[in-house]
Amino acid sequence: MSIVVTGASGKLGRHVVEQLLEKVPAGQVTAVVRSPEKVADLAERGVRVAVADYNAPETFDGLFTTGDKVLLISGNEFDKGRVRQHSVVIDAAKAAGVALLAYTSAPGSLTASLADDHRGTERALLDSGVPYVLLRNGWYHENYTENLAPVLEHGAVVAAAGEGRISTASRADYAAAAVAVLTGEGHENATYELGGDEAWSFAEYAAELSRQTGREIAYNAVTPEALTGILAGAGLPEPVAAMFADVDAAIAKGELVVDSGDLSRLAGRPTTPLSEAVAAALKD
């Protein structure tokens, strides 16, 4: 029996594997990646590395074994049919008779187009009959704090979220929830709505940046159409820019406030405050 993590070389996957190694022997962990050189350090520590690609179904043949617990981390290739990609993993897990398949989804309250692939994957997973866990991850602090350069350059947080609030947490927090499910018992066929303990607005985010930098950082609220243009002008493909602007519109409607408390309960600790994420980002 192995605990298998797909997308293990990604930012969330890395956190999950590192935290798994604190709880189980390395030989019980399988890291599924497209580029094994990215996880050479994990292999040196005893983690089994498997090379597979969501776009190549045959690479998943025989990858899982009966009794495995699998974490399917959602792909980020928005233009390649993510439901089809994820179904490759679900089909392989069903064929192998895995004990559990956990999927990193999106909050059930989110109606933005970004959620469509997640809802489609959830349907495919439930239809498969494989024992499942839906980890409906909210947004990450790092979605904002990892790209502070333009904010600091222009002295402004630009978003189309109005006065809406959002319950973010760190990748490490979401990873802790996944690890709890993968190493614990009694999670079969459960759905967890995951988000940070404290919701915040973009005006509050700008104020926190101002406090920590000693500079005046404003919140520049724009329309979704204007944000689409700004993001496209910065180099994002227009459909992707529009998708992100659509998420901001959802934030304005309160769709990314998650108050279930599931994340801190699963992690066994409070979630990381936004202020800590900002402080860490400013040090880098």
Summary of the structure (lengths in Angstrom):
residues: 284
radius of gyration: 19.1
end to end distance: 38.9
largest distance: 56.8
contacts: 952
relative contact order: 0.14
helix: 47%
strand: 18%
